[in-house]
Amino acid sequence: MRIVVGLGNPGREYATTRHNIGFMVVDELARRHGPATWRKRFRSEIGEVMLGSEKLILVKPQTFMNLSGAAVREVVNWYHLPLDGTIVVMDDLDIPFATLRMRGKGSAGGHNGLASIIEHLGSNEIPRLKIGIGRGRSSASAHVLSRFSPEQERDLPELIIRATDAVERWSNEGLVAAMNEANRKLDDSPPSPPKEPPVYSPGEPRP
């Protein structure tokens, strides 16, 4: 069993904002492996799906972002899982848009939702997948509560797919394998093998 916590704010007015990208990834997991029956428990929306032989507990806290820790603590305590069996999916202002960063532990880095979770769980050793939303020209609070730009919205579906893939790899293969894949830059593709020099027949014209 694994717990996947997507961070966001409840309410239709926040559904498409940058701060709710964690909810979007959880919804994609439910779409891929559902149908999930959503229930309101532990101050959250809770859904269960199967990823292969592993049960995923999908969590969307309904406490608003800054109080997410109270809901997450209730979920973790109920299922009696160690902290490394839970992953938090969240936005991050300090990472360029469409960049993924997975970590097994660390500080909140200024993210109020993660700070609340660390406070309520009494530990910063909880895996997290940070999804870069970049910084805008407005204040941080205005930026995270606004919608993606038209250009970003075109790339958003692919970003959600990549983030969801990273969570699935974490569940299937563990943290290290998932980190190696998620933290790889998009342009870090393996180099092409060197080409063999052409062989010319005697007397054949060469370019």
Helices and strands as residue ranges (DSSP letters): E 2-6, G 12-14, G 18-20, H 21-33, E 39-41, E 44-51, E 54-61, G 65-67, H 68-79, G 83-85, E 86-92, E 100-103, H 112-121, E 128-132, H 140-144, H 150-173, H 175-182
